[in-house]
Amino acid sequence: HSDESAELQSPPTYPIAFRIVHYEPLTPMRSIKSNQIGKFISLRGTVVRVSTTRPLLQKMKFLCPKCGYECMVSCPDGKYNAPASCGGQNCRSKALLADKSGAETVDWQKL
């Protein structure tokens, strides 16, 4: 066998949607409090209003127009801050351009 055939290739990635049913205990809507933020709870109800599905920014690619340096910046809460300066060697550019075609997003909806 050649060394090329021995290399492992990672499987393609794609989103997986799942639903957990009959998770106990069932929390009444009026009992939901701020101490449950970040916790997994189960509740039952009827959704009466939803927003449209929109993209939520996860990562944004920035390019340096002088040297061509590229960097990815994480975007917590869908908001990004442009890097203060270029990270390329011997480049002091402070004007990096956002490359919107290189943005990574996920679908987001308010219920």
A tleap script that builds the chain and sets N, CA, C and O, in Angstrom:
source leaprc.protein.ff14SB
mol = sequence {
  NHIE SER ASP GLU SER ALA GLU LEU GLN SER
  PRO PRO THR TYR PRO ILE ALA PHE ARG ILE
  VAL HIE TYR GLU PRO LEU THR PRO MET ARG
  SER ILE LYS SER ASN GLN ILE GLY LYS PHE
  ILE SER LEU ARG GLY THR VAL VAL ARG VAL
  SER THR THR ARG PRO LEU LEU GLN LYS MET
  LYS PHE LEU CYS PRO LYS CYS GLY TYR GLU
  CYS MET VAL SER CYS PRO ASP GLY LYS TYR
  ASN ALA PRO ALA SER CYS GLY GLY GLN ASN
  CYS ARG SER LYS ALA LEU LEU ALA ASP LYS
  SER GLY ALA GLU THR VAL ASP TRP GLN LYS
  CLEU
}
set mol.1.N position { 0.823 -1.177 0.000 }
set mol.1.CA position { 0.000 0.000 0.000 }
set mol.1.C position { 0.869 1.243 0.000 }
set mol.1.O position { 1.920 1.289 0.639 }
set mol.2.N position { 0.416 2.235 -0.718 }
set mol.2.CA position { 1.155 3.491 -0.729 }
set mol.2.C position { 0.748 4.342 0.476 }
set mol.2.O position { -0.275 4.085 1.110 }
set mol.3.N position { 1.557 5.353 0.782 }
set mol.3.CA position { 1.280 6.232 1.917 }
set mol.3.C position { 0.020 7.057 1.672 }
set mol.3.O position { -0.677 7.415 2.622 }
set mol.4.N position { -0.278 7.361 0.411 }
set mol.4.CA position { -1.449 8.175 0.110 }
set mol.4.C position { -2.741 7.452 0.463 }
set mol.4.O position { -3.679 8.086 0.948 }
set mol.5.N position { -2.816 6.151 0.236 }
set mol.5.CA position { -4.038 5.409 0.531 }
set mol.5.C position { -4.213 5.189 2.024 }
set mol.5.O position { -5.321 4.897 2.472 }
set mol.6.N position { -3.148 5.320 2.802 }
set mol.6.CA position { -3.224 5.116 4.243 }
set mol.6.C position { -3.749 6.345 4.977 }
set mol.6.O position { -4.123 6.247 6.145 }
set mol.7.N position { -3.783 7.511 4.308 }
set mol.7.CA position { -4.283 8.711 4.960 }
set mol.7.C position { -5.780 8.603 5.196 }
set mol.7.O position { -6.534 8.167 4.326 }
set mol.8.N position { -6.192 9.006 6.385 }
set mol.8.CA position { -7.610 8.983 6.713 }
set mol.8.C position { -8.265 10.274 6.251 }
set mol.8.O position { -7.704 11.358 6.413 }
set mol.9.N position { -9.430 10.154 5.688 }
set mol.9.CA position { -10.174 11.330 5.253 }
set mol.9.C position { -11.351 11.511 6.189 }
set mol.9.O position { -12.032 10.547 6.538 }
set mol.10.N position { -11.589 12.741 6.593 }
set mol.10.CA position { -12.706 12.999 7.495 }
set mol.10.C position { -14.007 12.964 6.693 }
set mol.10.O position { -14.032 13.362 5.529 }
set mol.11.N position { -15.084 12.487 7.316 }
set mol.11.CA position { -16.368 12.438 6.616 }
set mol.11.C position { -16.908 13.848 6.422 }
set mol.11.O position { -16.516 14.759 7.153 }
set mol.12.N position { -17.789 14.047 5.465 }
set mol.12.CA position { -18.365 15.379 5.257 }
set mol.12.C position { -19.196 15.782 6.474 }
set mol.12.O position { -19.792 14.935 7.140 }
set mol.13.N position { -19.228 17.081 6.754 }
set mol.13.CA position { -20.010 17.565 7.893 }
set mol.13.C position { -21.290 18.215 7.390 }
set mol.13.O position { -21.306 18.853 6.337 }
set mol.14.N position { -22.356 18.045 8.152 }
set mol.14.CA position { -23.640 18.645 7.839 }
set mol.14.C position { -24.440 18.740 9.132 }
set mol.14.O position { -24.197 17.974 10.064 }
set mol.15.N position { -25.386 19.665 9.200 }
set mol.15.CA position { -26.152 19.824 10.440 }
set mol.15.C position { -27.068 18.637 10.694 }
set mol.15.O position { -27.611 18.037 9.767 }
set mol.16.N position { -27.225 18.317 11.959 }
set mol.16.CA position { -28.113 17.229 12.353 }
set mol.16.C position { -29.212 17.828 13.216 }
set mol.16.O position { -28.921 18.507 14.200 }
set mol.17.N position { -30.456 17.589 12.868 }
set mol.17.CA position { -31.588 18.063 13.653 }
set mol.17.C position { -32.125 16.891 14.463 }
set mol.17.O position { -32.285 15.791 13.934 }
set mol.18.N position { -32.406 17.121 15.746 }
set mol.18.CA position { -32.942 16.059 16.571 }
set mol.18.C position { -33.977 16.619 17.532 }
set mol.18.O position { -34.024 17.824 17.780 }
set mol.19.N position { -34.793 15.747 18.061 }
set mol.19.CA position { -35.829 16.145 19.002 }
set mol.19.C position { -35.834 15.126 20.139 }
set mol.19.O position { -35.850 13.917 19.905 }
set mol.20.N position { -35.821 15.622 21.353 }
set mol.20.CA position { -35.901 14.761 22.523 }
set mol.20.C position { -37.346 14.792 22.996 }
set mol.20.O position { -37.901 15.864 23.236 }
set mol.21.N position { -37.958 13.618 23.132 }
set mol.21.CA position { -39.349 13.550 23.563 }
set mol.21.C position { -39.427 12.897 24.937 }
set mol.21.O position { -38.560 12.108 25.313 }
set mol.22.N position { -40.463 13.231 25.672 }
set mol.22.CA position { -40.732 12.680 27.007 }
set mol.22.C position { -39.592 12.957 27.977 }
set mol.22.O position { -39.294 12.123 28.832 }
set mol.23.N position { -38.947 14.123 27.858 }
set mol.23.CA position { -37.901 14.517 28.802 }
set mol.23.C position { -38.580 15.017 30.070 }
set mol.23.O position { -39.443 15.892 30.004 }
set mol.24.N position { -38.210 14.484 31.200 }
set mol.24.CA position { -38.821 14.850 32.482 }
set mol.24.C position { -37.807 15.568 33.356 }
set mol.24.O position { -36.615 15.306 33.192 }
set mol.25.N position { -38.172 16.425 34.242 }
set mol.25.CA position { -39.528 16.853 34.570 }
set mol.25.C position { -39.998 17.961 33.633 }
set mol.25.O position { -39.193 18.733 33.112 }
set mol.26.N position { -41.284 18.026 33.431 }
set mol.26.CA position { -41.899 19.057 32.598 }
set mol.26.C position { -42.040 20.329 33.438 }
set mol.26.O position { -42.671 20.308 34.494 }
set mol.27.N position { -41.452 21.438 32.970 }
set mol.27.CA position { -41.464 22.705 33.709 }
set mol.27.C position { -42.642 23.561 33.234 }
set mol.27.O position { -42.765 23.829 32.039 }
set mol.28.N position { -43.511 23.994 34.161 }
set mol.28.CA position { -44.603 24.899 33.757 }
set mol.28.C position { -44.042 26.241 33.287 }
set mol.28.O position { -43.020 26.698 33.800 }
set mol.29.N position { -44.693 26.866 32.329 }
set mol.29.CA position { -44.213 28.128 31.765 }
set mol.29.C position { -44.043 29.198 32.842 }
set mol.29.O position { -43.076 29.958 32.795 }
set mol.30.N position { -44.953 29.275 33.806 }
set mol.30.CA position { -44.874 30.329 34.827 }
set mol.30.C position { -43.739 30.089 35.814 }
set mol.30.O position { -43.421 30.971 36.611 }
set mol.31.N position { -43.120 28.901 35.776 }
set mol.31.CA position { -42.024 28.588 36.699 }
set mol.31.C position { -40.644 28.843 36.103 }
set mol.31.O position { -39.634 28.659 36.782 }
set mol.32.N position { -40.592 29.263 34.845 }
set mol.32.CA position { -39.290 29.515 34.219 }
set mol.32.C position { -38.705 30.799 34.797 }
set mol.32.O position { -39.324 31.861 34.724 }
set mol.33.N position { -37.496 30.692 35.379 }
set mol.33.CA position { -36.830 31.821 36.020 }
set mol.33.C position { -35.427 31.982 35.456 }
set mol.33.O position { -34.957 31.135 34.697 }
set mol.34.N position { -34.768 33.053 35.823 }
set mol.34.CA position { -33.440 33.357 35.292 }
set mol.34.C position { -32.385 32.341 35.719 }
set mol.34.O position { -31.366 32.207 35.042 }
set mol.35.N position { -32.599 31.618 36.823 }
set mol.35.CA position { -31.612 30.626 37.240 }
set mol.35.C position { -31.568 29.417 36.305 }
set mol.35.O position { -30.695 28.560 36.449 }
set mol.36.N position { -32.492 29.337 35.355 }
set mol.36.CA position { -32.512 28.231 34.410 }
set mol.36.C position { -31.814 28.580 33.091 }
set mol.36.O position { -31.798 27.767 32.167 }
set mol.37.N position { -31.239 29.781 32.999 }
set mol.37.CA position { -30.510 30.156 31.788 }
set mol.37.C position { -29.323 29.224 31.627 }
set mol.37.O position { -28.563 29.005 32.569 }
set mol.38.N position { -29.169 28.682 30.439 }
set mol.38.CA position { -28.063 27.764 30.152 }
set mol.38.C position { -28.352 26.331 30.538 }
set mol.38.O position { -27.511 25.460 30.314 }
set mol.39.N position { -29.505 26.056 31.107 }
set mol.39.CA position { -29.866 24.693 31.497 }
set mol.39.C position { -30.861 24.129 30.491 }
set mol.39.O position { -31.592 24.869 29.834 }
set mol.40.N position { -30.872 22.816 30.386 }
set mol.40.CA position { -31.782 22.131 29.483 }
set mol.40.C position { -33.052 21.828 30.257 }
set mol.40.O position { -33.016 21.099 31.249 }
set mol.41.N position { -34.177 22.383 29.812 }
set mol.41.CA position { -35.451 22.140 30.479 }
set mol.41.C position { -36.464 21.642 29.462 }
set mol.41.O position { -36.277 21.778 28.253 }
set mol.42.N position { -37.537 21.064 29.977 }
set mol.42.CA position { -38.625 20.579 29.128 }
set mol.42.C position { -39.874 21.372 29.466 }
set mol.42.O position { -40.199 21.559 30.639 }
set mol.43.N position { -40.576 21.840 28.438 }
set mol.43.CA position { -41.826 22.545 28.659 }
set mol.43.C position { -42.779 22.214 27.535 }
set mol.43.O position { -42.390 21.712 26.480 }
set mol.44.N position { -44.033 22.508 27.790 }
set mol.44.CA position { -45.063 22.231 26.787 }
set mol.44.C position { -45.879 23.496 26.613 }
set mol.44.O position { -46.221 24.161 27.590 }
set mol.45.N position { -46.189 23.825 25.377 }
set mol.45.CA position { -46.970 25.021 25.106 }
set mol.45.C position { -47.258 25.144 23.633 }
set mol.45.O position { -46.889 24.278 22.839 }
set mol.46.N position { -47.913 26.216 23.273 }
set mol.46.CA position { -48.242 26.501 21.888 }
set mol.46.C position { -47.506 27.761 21.467 }
set mol.46.O position { -47.606 28.788 22.137 }
set mol.47.N position { -46.780 27.697 20.385 }
set mol.47.CA position { -46.070 28.860 19.861 }
set mol.47.C position { -47.082 29.729 19.138 }
set mol.47.O position { -47.760 29.272 18.219 }
set mol.48.N position { -47.183 30.996 19.559 }
set mol.48.CA position { -48.173 31.892 18.948 }
set mol.48.C position { -47.541 32.942 18.056 }
set mol.48.O position { -48.239 33.563 17.254 }
set mol.49.N position { -46.223 33.159 18.175 }
set mol.49.CA position { -45.571 34.167 17.344 }
set mol.49.C position { -44.135 33.739 17.098 }
set mol.49.O position { -43.437 33.319 18.021 }
set mol.50.N position { -43.695 33.846 15.849 }
set mol.50.CA position { -42.311 33.512 15.499 }
set mol.50.C position { -41.771 34.592 14.565 }
set mol.50.O position { -42.522 35.270 13.864 }
set mol.51.N position { -40.449 34.730 14.578 }
set mol.51.CA position { -39.821 35.654 13.632 }
set mol.51.C position { -39.452 34.868 12.375 }
set mol.51.O position { -39.538 33.640 12.355 }
set mol.52.N position { -39.048 35.568 11.352 }
set mol.52.CA position { -38.582 34.891 10.151 }
set mol.52.C position { -37.221 34.273 10.435 }
set mol.52.O position { -36.504 34.731 11.324 }
set mol.53.N position { -36.867 33.251 9.698 }
set mol.53.CA position { -35.564 32.620 9.847 }
set mol.53.C position { -34.533 33.497 9.164 }
set mol.53.O position { -34.680 33.849 7.994 }
set mol.54.N position { -33.479 33.850 9.909 }
set mol.54.CA position { -32.426 34.714 9.385 }
set mol.54.C position { -31.069 34.093 9.670 }
set mol.54.O position { -30.936 33.282 10.587 }
set mol.55.N position { -30.067 34.464 8.896 }
set mol.55.CA position { -28.730 33.940 9.176 }
set mol.55.C position { -28.119 34.634 10.392 }
set mol.55.O position { -28.263 35.844 10.562 }
set mol.56.N position { -27.442 33.864 11.229 }
set mol.56.CA position { -26.715 34.399 12.382 }
set mol.56.C position { -25.237 34.149 12.134 }
set mol.56.O position { -24.818 33.006 11.950 }
set mol.57.N position { -24.458 35.201 12.129 }
set mol.57.CA position { -23.038 35.132 11.819 }
set mol.57.C position { -22.274 34.365 12.900 }
set mol.57.O position { -22.413 34.666 14.086 }
set mol.58.N position { -21.470 33.376 12.501 }
set mol.58.CA position { -20.634 32.613 13.423 }
set mol.58.C position { -19.162 33.006 13.295 }
set mol.58.O position { -18.476 33.224 14.294 }
set mol.59.N position { -18.687 33.094 12.041 }
set mol.59.CA position { -17.304 33.480 11.766 }
set mol.59.C position { -17.258 34.365 10.534 }
set mol.59.O position { -18.051 34.198 9.607 }
set mol.60.N position { -16.323 35.310 10.529 }
set mol.60.CA position { -16.149 36.209 9.384 }
set mol.60.C position { -14.688 36.190 8.970 }
set mol.60.O position { -13.790 36.219 9.812 }
set mol.61.N position { -14.457 36.141 7.645 }
set mol.61.CA position { -13.095 36.163 7.120 }
set mol.61.C position { -12.713 37.600 6.796 }
set mol.61.O position { -13.504 38.350 6.225 }
set mol.62.N position { -11.489 37.976 7.169 }
set mol.62.CA position { -10.958 39.303 6.878 }
set mol.62.C position { -9.711 39.180 6.014 }
set mol.62.O position { -8.896 38.279 6.211 }
set mol.63.N position { -9.568 40.092 5.056 }
set mol.63.CA position { -8.435 40.094 4.133 }
set mol.63.C position { -7.667 41.400 4.253 }
set mol.63.O position { -8.259 42.466 4.417 }
set mol.64.N position { -6.334 41.308 4.171 }
set mol.64.CA position { -5.495 42.500 4.145 }
set mol.64.C position { -5.287 42.893 2.684 }
set mol.64.O position { -4.803 42.079 1.897 }
set mol.65.N position { -5.642 44.118 2.304 }
set mol.65.CA position { -5.484 44.521 0.909 }
set mol.65.C position { -4.027 44.713 0.497 }
set mol.65.O position { -3.723 44.695 -0.696 }
set mol.66.N position { -3.125 44.894 1.450 }
set mol.66.CA position { -1.715 45.110 1.117 }
set mol.66.C position { -0.959 43.808 0.883 }
set mol.66.O position { -0.280 43.656 -0.133 }
set mol.67.N position { -1.075 42.859 1.830 }
set mol.67.CA position { -0.253 41.646 1.727 }
set mol.67.C position { -1.062 40.397 1.403 }
set mol.67.O position { -0.474 39.357 1.105 }
set mol.68.N position { -2.401 40.465 1.453 }
set mol.68.CA position { -3.237 39.316 1.129 }
set mol.68.C position { -3.468 38.372 2.299 }
set mol.68.O position { -4.053 37.305 2.112 }
set mol.69.N position { -3.031 38.730 3.492 }
set mol.69.CA position { -3.210 37.896 4.686 }
set mol.69.C position { -4.697 37.693 4.956 }
set mol.69.O position { -5.485 38.632 4.846 }
set mol.70.N position { -5.084 36.457 5.312 }
set mol.70.CA position { -6.463 36.129 5.632 }
set mol.70.C position { -6.550 35.650 7.069 }
set mol.70.O position { -5.667 34.935 7.543 }
set mol.71.N position { -7.618 36.043 7.770 }
set mol.71.CA position { -7.842 35.517 9.116 }
set mol.71.C position { -9.341 35.368 9.346 }
set mol.71.O position { -10.148 36.130 8.812 }
set mol.72.N position { -9.699 34.364 10.159 }
set mol.72.CA position { -11.090 34.132 10.537 }
set mol.72.C position { -11.293 34.657 11.954 }
set mol.72.O position { -10.463 34.426 12.833 }
set mol.73.N position { -12.393 35.360 12.168 }
set mol.73.CA position { -12.711 35.929 13.465 }
set mol.73.C position { -14.036 35.348 13.936 }
set mol.73.O position { -15.020 35.367 13.197 }
set mol.74.N position { -14.069 34.827 15.170 }
set mol.74.CA position { -15.317 34.334 15.749 }
set mol.74.C position { -16.231 35.507 16.047 }
set mol.74.O position { -15.775 36.600 16.384 }
set mol.75.N position { -17.519 35.268 15.917 }
set mol.75.CA position { -18.502 36.341 16.094 }
set mol.75.C position { -19.532 35.943 17.142 }
set mol.75.O position { -20.598 35.432 16.799 }
set mol.76.N position { -19.225 36.174 18.424 }
set mol.76.CA position { -20.217 35.842 19.449 }
set mol.76.C position { -21.457 36.716 19.294 }
set mol.76.O position { -21.354 37.916 19.039 }
set mol.77.N position { -22.607 36.116 19.448 }
set mol.77.CA position { -23.888 36.820 19.316 }
set mol.77.C position { -24.112 37.415 17.932 }
set mol.77.O position { -24.940 38.314 17.781 }
set mol.78.N position { -23.387 36.931 16.909 }
set mol.78.CA position { -23.594 37.395 15.550 }
set mol.78.C position { -22.961 38.727 15.228 }
set mol.78.O position { -23.196 39.270 14.149 }
set mol.79.N position { -22.161 39.274 16.136 }
set mol.79.CA position { -21.522 40.576 15.917 }
set mol.79.C position { -20.021 40.373 15.819 }
set mol.79.O position { -19.443 39.584 16.567 }
set mol.80.N position { -19.396 41.083 14.900 }
set mol.80.CA position { -17.953 40.935 14.746 }
set mol.80.C position { -17.238 42.253 14.992 }
set mol.80.O position { -17.785 43.338 14.792 }
set mol.81.N position { -16.007 42.116 15.429 }
set mol.81.CA position { -15.099 43.260 15.556 }
set mol.81.C position { -13.938 42.984 14.620 }
set mol.81.O position { -13.289 41.942 14.712 }
set mol.82.N position { -13.679 43.915 13.723 }
set mol.82.CA position { -12.574 43.738 12.776 }
set mol.82.C position { -11.255 43.725 13.534 }
set mol.82.O position { -11.101 44.459 14.510 }
set mol.83.N position { -10.301 42.905 13.104 }
set mol.83.CA position { -8.988 42.911 13.750 }
set mol.83.C position { -8.374 44.306 13.691 }
set mol.83.O position { -8.559 45.033 12.714 }
set mol.84.N position { -7.644 44.674 14.741 }
set mol.84.CA position { -7.054 46.011 14.822 }
set mol.84.C position { -5.942 46.211 13.813 }
set mol.84.O position { -5.721 47.325 13.338 }
set mol.85.N position { -5.230 45.121 13.481 }
set mol.85.CA position { -4.135 45.239 12.514 }
set mol.85.C position { -3.919 43.906 11.827 }
set mol.85.O position { -4.418 42.873 12.273 }
set mol.86.N position { -3.181 43.940 10.752 }
set mol.86.CA position { -2.876 42.746 9.967 }
set mol.86.C position { -1.929 41.839 10.756 }
set mol.86.O position { -1.032 42.322 11.446 }
set mol.87.N position { -2.134 40.532 10.650 }
set mol.87.CA position { -1.277 39.566 11.329 }
set mol.87.C position { -0.192 39.016 10.431 }
set mol.87.O position { 0.555 38.125 10.832 }
set mol.88.N position { -0.096 39.540 9.210 }
set mol.88.CA position { 0.926 39.069 8.274 }
set mol.88.C position { 2.318 39.551 8.672 }
set mol.88.O position { 2.466 40.551 9.376 }
set mol.89.N position { 3.325 38.831 8.215 }
set mol.89.CA position { 4.700 39.207 8.535 }
set mol.89.C position { 5.058 40.529 7.856 }
set mol.89.O position { 4.774 40.728 6.675 }
set mol.90.N position { 5.681 41.423 8.611 }
set mol.90.CA position { 6.171 42.710 8.113 }
set mol.90.C position { 5.079 43.581 7.495 }
set mol.90.O position { 5.367 44.416 6.638 }
set mol.91.N position { 3.841 43.397 7.918 }
set mol.91.CA position { 2.741 44.220 7.399 }
set mol.91.C position { 2.123 44.966 8.573 }
set mol.91.O position { 1.810 44.365 9.601 }
set mol.92.N position { 1.949 46.256 8.424 }
set mol.92.CA position { 1.392 47.069 9.500 }
set mol.92.C position { 0.025 47.664 9.130 }
set mol.92.O position { -0.425 48.633 9.742 }
set mol.93.N position { -0.603 47.090 8.155 }
set mol.93.CA position { -1.891 47.614 7.712 }
set mol.93.C position { -2.920 47.522 8.842 }
set mol.93.O position { -2.956 46.541 9.584 }
set mol.94.N position { -3.739 48.538 8.959 }
set mol.94.CA position { -4.781 48.558 9.983 }
set mol.94.C position { -6.184 48.509 9.362 }
set mol.94.O position { -7.184 48.555 10.079 }
set mol.95.N position { -6.251 48.418 8.049 }
set mol.95.CA position { -7.536 48.421 7.353 }
set mol.95.C position { -7.772 47.068 6.708 }
set mol.95.O position { -7.496 46.888 5.522 }
set mol.96.N position { -8.282 46.109 7.482 }
set mol.96.CA position { -8.629 44.808 6.931 }
set mol.96.C position { -10.058 44.848 6.408 }
set mol.96.O position { -10.920 45.500 6.999 }
set mol.97.N position { -10.310 44.165 5.318 }
set mol.97.CA position { -11.620 44.169 4.676 }
set mol.97.C position { -12.374 42.887 4.990 }
set mol.97.O position { -11.804 41.798 4.921 }
set mol.98.N position { -13.654 43.006 5.335 }
set mol.98.CA position { -14.495 41.842 5.591 }
set mol.98.C position { -14.828 41.166 4.270 }
set mol.98.O position { -15.265 41.817 3.321 }
set mol.99.N position { -14.616 39.851 4.215 }
set mol.99.CA position { -14.945 39.057 3.030 }
set mol.99.C position { -16.262 38.342 3.315 }
set mol.99.O position { -16.270 37.266 3.914 }
set mol.100.N position { -17.365 38.930 2.890 }
set mol.100.CA position { -18.684 38.376 3.191 }
set mol.100.C position { -18.919 37.022 2.547 }
set mol.100.O position { -19.735 36.241 3.038 }
set mol.101.N position { -18.219 36.728 1.454 }
set mol.101.CA position { -18.392 35.418 0.821 }
set mol.101.C position { -17.749 34.319 1.673 }
set mol.101.O position { -18.079 33.144 1.513 }
set mol.102.N position { -16.838 34.689 2.572 }
set mol.102.CA position { -16.186 33.713 3.443 }
set mol.102.C position { -16.825 33.631 4.814 }
set mol.102.O position { -16.244 33.039 5.723 }
set mol.103.N position { -18.009 34.212 4.988 }
set mol.103.CA position { -18.689 34.200 6.287 }
set mol.103.C position { -19.340 32.843 6.530 }
set mol.103.O position { -19.833 32.199 5.604 }
set mol.104.N position { -19.331 32.421 7.793 }
set mol.104.CA position { -20.011 31.192 8.199 }
set mol.104.C position { -21.219 31.592 9.033 }
set mol.104.O position { -21.089 32.333 10.008 }
set mol.105.N position { -22.397 31.102 8.649 }
set mol.105.CA position { -23.637 31.457 9.342 }
set mol.105.C position { -24.428 30.213 9.701 }
set mol.105.O position { -24.195 29.133 9.157 }
set mol.106.N position { -25.364 30.376 10.620 }
set mol.106.CA position { -26.334 29.336 10.943 }
set mol.106.C position { -27.720 29.981 10.890 }
set mol.106.O position { -27.843 31.195 11.057 }
set mol.107.N position { -28.747 29.192 10.661 }
set mol.107.CA position { -30.113 29.709 10.667 }
set mol.107.C position { -30.518 30.047 12.096 }
set mol.107.O position { -30.188 29.313 13.028 }
set mol.108.N position { -31.236 31.162 12.270 }
set mol.108.CA position { -31.643 31.626 13.589 }
set mol.108.C position { -33.071 32.116 13.525 }
set mol.108.O position { -33.477 32.756 12.554 }
set mol.109.N position { -33.834 31.815 14.563 }
set mol.109.CA position { -35.228 32.227 14.597 }
set mol.109.C position { -35.647 32.471 16.039 }
set mol.109.O position { -35.281 31.701 16.927 }
set mol.110.N position { -36.397 33.515 16.279 }
set mol.110.CA position { -36.898 33.816 17.617 }
set mol.110.C position { -38.298 33.247 17.763 }
set mol.110.O position { -39.163 33.484 16.920 }
set mol.111.N position { -38.519 32.493 18.836 }
set mol.111.CA position { -39.842 31.923 19.112 }
set mol.111.C position { -40.462 32.643 20.289 }
set mol.111.O position { -41.580 32.319 20.691 }
savepdb mol mol.pdb
quit
